[in-house]
């Protein structure tokens, strides 16, 4: 059995843009997966099982799934609705493995 605490995270730092020679910092985050705009201080879940946060320095996202990720004799599938790992028997994929 193999377990993880959190699969992966990434951070995108804000960079200023310039208007009339003056640096202007972004006041919102744009989700790279669905293009939705999120205000600073917000937190949301994506359809790709990521939990994202927007703060004054940029956007960070982490996979929402963790825990047991591999069991001997079982195939691991991530349920897109719950964002949790599910385990199915290799010898009978219609049956779930006991966790």
Backbone torsions as a table, in degrees:
resi	resn	phi	psi	omega
1	UNK	NA	136.5	178.8
2	UNK	-122.8	133.1	179.8
3	UNK	-125.6	149.2	174.7
4	UNK	-126.5	158.3	177.0
5	UNK	-88.0	-46.9	177.4
6	UNK	-153.4	136.1	-172.3
7	UNK	-68.7	-54.5	-177.0
8	UNK	-165.8	152.5	176.3
9	UNK	-135.9	156.4	172.3
10	UNK	-145.7	158.0	179.6
11	UNK	-134.3	137.3	175.1
12	UNK	-116.7	115.2	-178.2
13	UNK	-84.3	142.2	174.7
14	UNK	-66.1	146.8	172.1
15	UNK	-127.9	142.5	-178.7
16	UNK	-72.0	153.4	168.9
17	UNK	-117.6	164.2	-171.9
18	UNK	-117.2	133.2	175.1
19	UNK	-126.0	120.7	-178.1
20	UNK	51.6	40.3	176.6
21	UNK	79.9	0.2	-179.7
22	UNK	-107.2	138.0	178.8
23	UNK	-73.4	131.5	177.4
24	UNK	-123.6	129.1	-179.8
25	UNK	-95.5	142.2	178.7
26	UNK	-58.0	148.8	178.2
27	UNK	-117.5	16.4	179.3
28	UNK	-159.1	165.0	176.0
29	UNK	-113.0	145.9	175.9
30	UNK	-114.8	120.3	179.9
31	UNK	-65.3	120.3	-177.5
32	UNK	-69.9	-13.7	-177.6
33	UNK	-89.8	-38.9	-178.0
34	UNK	-123.1	-2.2	177.2
35	UNK	77.1	3.1	-179.6
36	UNK	-72.4	147.0	-179.3
37	UNK	-96.4	136.1	-179.1
38	UNK	-129.8	133.1	-179.1
39	UNK	-73.2	157.9	174.9
40	UNK	-58.9	136.3	-178.1
41	UNK	95.1	-2.7	-178.1
42	UNK	-94.5	162.2	179.2
43	UNK	-140.6	138.8	-178.0
44	UNK	-151.2	163.0	175.4
45	UNK	-109.0	137.3	178.7
46	UNK	-95.2	166.4	176.0
47	UNK	-68.1	-15.2	-179.4
48	UNK	-96.0	22.8	177.2
49	UNK	63.6	37.2	173.9
50	UNK	-110.4	144.1	170.0
51	UNK	-106.1	121.3	-175.6
52	UNK	-117.3	152.0	178.2
53	UNK	-135.1	142.1	176.6
54	UNK	-115.1	123.9	176.3
55	UNK	-130.1	-179.9	-174.2
56	UNK	-65.1	-12.7	-179.9
57	UNK	-101.6	-12.7	179.6
58	UNK	149.0	-155.5	-176.7
59	UNK	-122.0	139.9	174.5
60	UNK	-130.4	144.6	179.7
61	UNK	-137.7	143.3	176.3
62	UNK	-134.3	146.6	174.1
63	UNK	-61.5	141.2	-178.8
64	UNK	-86.0	-10.9	-179.1
65	UNK	-97.8	147.2	178.7
66	UNK	-165.1	-164.3	-179.9
67	UNK	87.7	-149.5	179.8
68	UNK	-68.1	126.7	-177.5
69	UNK	-120.1	-9.9	-179.4
70	UNK	-151.5	134.3	176.1
71	UNK	-131.0	138.4	-180.0
72	UNK	-61.6	133.2	178.7
73	UNK	79.8	9.5	-176.9
74	UNK	-130.8	152.2	173.8
75	UNK	-99.6	136.1	179.9
76	UNK	-96.4	131.4	177.5
77	UNK	-130.7	135.6	175.8
78	UNK	-90.9	121.3	178.0
79	UNK	-73.9	118.3	-175.5
80	UNK	-68.7	-19.3	179.6
81	UNK	-84.9	-41.2	-177.5
82	UNK	-97.2	-16.4	-176.1
83	UNK	59.9	34.0	177.9
84	UNK	-119.2	153.3	176.5
85	UNK	-74.6	137.4	172.7
86	UNK	-122.9	147.9	-174.6
87	UNK	-121.2	131.0	-179.9
88	UNK	-124.7	143.5	-177.2
89	UNK	-64.8	137.9	177.8
90	UNK	-68.9	-33.9	-178.6
91	UNK	-81.8	-12.9	176.7
92	UNK	-156.4	86.2	-175.3
93	UNK	-60.3	-10.7	177.7
94	UNK	-81.4	-11.0	-177.7
95	UNK	-109.8	137.9	178.9
96	UNK	-82.5	148.8	174.0
97	UNK	-82.2	149.3	174.0
98	UNK	-78.4	135.5	179.5
99	UNK	-93.3	NA	NA
